[in-house]
Amino acid sequence: MLPRPVRRAFAFGALALAGGPLFCEANAQIVPGSPGPPPPRPERPETRPPAAIEGERYEPIGVQVGGFRLFPVLELNEGFNDNVFATTASSGQTPSFIQIIKPGLELRSTWSNHMLNFRATGAFAFYTAAAIQNYQDFSVSTDGRIDIQRNWNIYGGLSFNRQHEDPGTPNTVSGVNSVTIYNQSSGNVGYYQKFNRFSGKVDFRTDYYSYYDNGQGLAQGVVPNTERDRTELRESVRFGYEFINNYEIWVRGSLNQRLYDNQPDAAGFYRNSSGWELVGGFTIDVGGLTTAEVFAGYLQQNYVDSRFQTVQGPQFGLAAYWTPLKELWIKPYVKRTVNEAAFVGDSGYLGTSFGVEVDYKVLPNVRLNGRGDYSIADYQASPSAGTTNRYDQYYLFQAGVMYSPIREFFVGPQYQYIYRSSNQPGLDYGQNVILLRLGARL
């Protein structure tokens, strides 16, 4: 095992080389060779004068700053959560009002070649009846691309994120506890080239996680946060062949290494591991209607500690955009990942999600959005721990309306319901969250 200073130097050296970020999945960077949304779908030739078209545009247009465009936004949310700590009804539930302040700045390049973007966002939450859950999240990031020739470029990213773990999500302790806060420093660098009908992509990524002590440990059944600090490295190679225009088959292989700063942990387990995955898939782009990427294969994660079983199994995924109507977006997805576990005796958990997001423009200034998701967290316990593998299932439903009286302002309600079902006693819960969003932007 590499000494801690060497590992940290490697991680942050890779970040410095990257030059731009890999964000969390909700705001993932779209890199060359990945499916993105299709171009707007025209239902009929546009015959209206430009002034009439512009009068129905309610998306932010930003402010021109040299060769960039600046998009500032400030959002204020007033919310209510009927079960802040995600506990069962029999153990008592704590309701609370929540105030959330969400500022943001994004600077996007407007060049005809190359790309460079900067972002800074924040989310500062204050719970009226549960102050120990207050959090101050923020993120700063940059990503870019150097175009060598058409379909030939180098891209990369760099970000620093201060985040928290919501009660009831994987790796959190059930009950009234302080919020878990951590920092995530991420970077990636990659190379993409397409020649004739063949394409290739090489990508390197590194993440460093640093947790703040929240007073929890073995007595609560978890690894102390001070021993969850780690570096995660990932390397991948992808080769594709476009057998018909906009129809591509491809194969991707990847490796990963997960290296903890402190070994062993407080329970005596060595958590370092390495893994691989090999998948094949296809990508389609039906102009103006659908883009989709589907793949399947196999994954495996091997642990240094012989008491941890190897995590292995089928790997599969889906990312698609479908526009059956010009005003309607439907985005189905399937994701599967091997994640680190914080519970004593668990090596990790296999996370699988199936879901769909919908966005419908009822009027030029009124949008409806919704999301449904079914997720599984399948924990892998060490046989020496003498416990049954924990198996949690999450059901999520979310719906909202966004109204823009003018382009610079937006307001609307949002509702979310989460239910968790677990094979371990006392971990089932239901949670309702209602938000009223009010924002200003340029």
JORANOR-V262119 format. One line per field, one symbol per residue. ss: DSSP state (h for helix, s for strand, l for the rest). phi: phi as a letter, one per 40 degrees, with the letter a starting at -180 (. if undefined). psi: psi as a letter, one per 20 degrees, with the letter a starting at -180 (. if undefined). A space follows every 50 residues. Layout:
ss: ???
phi: ???
psi: ???
This chain:
ss: lllhhhhhhhhhhhhhhhlsllllhhhllllllllllllllllllllllh hhhhhlllllllsssllsssssssssssssslllllllhhhllllsssss ssssssssslllllssssssssssssslllhhhlsssssssssssssssl lssssssssssssssllllllllllllllssssssssssssssssllsss sssssssssssllllllhhhlsllhhhllsssssssssssssssllssss ssssssssssllllllllllllsssssssssssssslllsssssssssss ssslllllllsssssssssssssssllsssssssssssssllsllsssss sssssssssssssllsssssssssssssssslhhhlllllssssssssss ssslllllssssssssssssssllllllsssssssssssssl
phi: .ccdccccccccccccccgabbccdcbccccdgbcbcccdcccadcbccd cccccbcbccbgbcbgcbbcbcabbbbbbabcadcfbccccgbbcacbbb bbcabbbbcbccbgaabbaabaabbbccbaccbdabcaabaaaaabccac gaabbaaaabbbbbbcdgcdgccchcbcccbabbbbaaaabbabbfbbaa abbbbbbbbbbccbgcadccgbcddcbccabbbababbbbbccbdgbbba bbbababbbccbbccccgccccaaaaabbbaabbacdgbababbaaiaba bbbccccccccaicbaaababbbcbdcbbbbcabbaacbcbbccgccaac bbbbaabbbbccbdbbbbbaababbbbbcbccdccgbcdcbbbbbbbaaa bbbbcbccbaaicababbbbbbcbcgbcababbbbbcbabab
psi: pqqghgghggghghghhgjrqprrhhlqporpiqprqrrpophqpoiqqh hhghijpjqqiappncjrppnqqppppprppimgjlrqhhipqoqqqppp pnqqppopqkqhqrqpqqqpqqooqopgjmhijqqnqrpprqqrpoogrp korprrrpqppprroqqirqjqppaorqqppqqopqqqqrpppppcjqqq ppppqqpppoqqpjiqbhhjjqpqhijiprppqppqpppqpnhqpjopqr qpqqqqpooqhpprahjjqoiqrqrrqpqqaqpqnnpigpqqpprqcqqp ppqgpiipqppqaqprrppqppmhqhipppnqqpqpqoqqqiqpiphaqo pppprqqpppngrhjppqqrppppqponqoqphihkqqppoqppppppqr pppohrhiqqqqqpqppppppqipqjiqqqppppqopprqr.
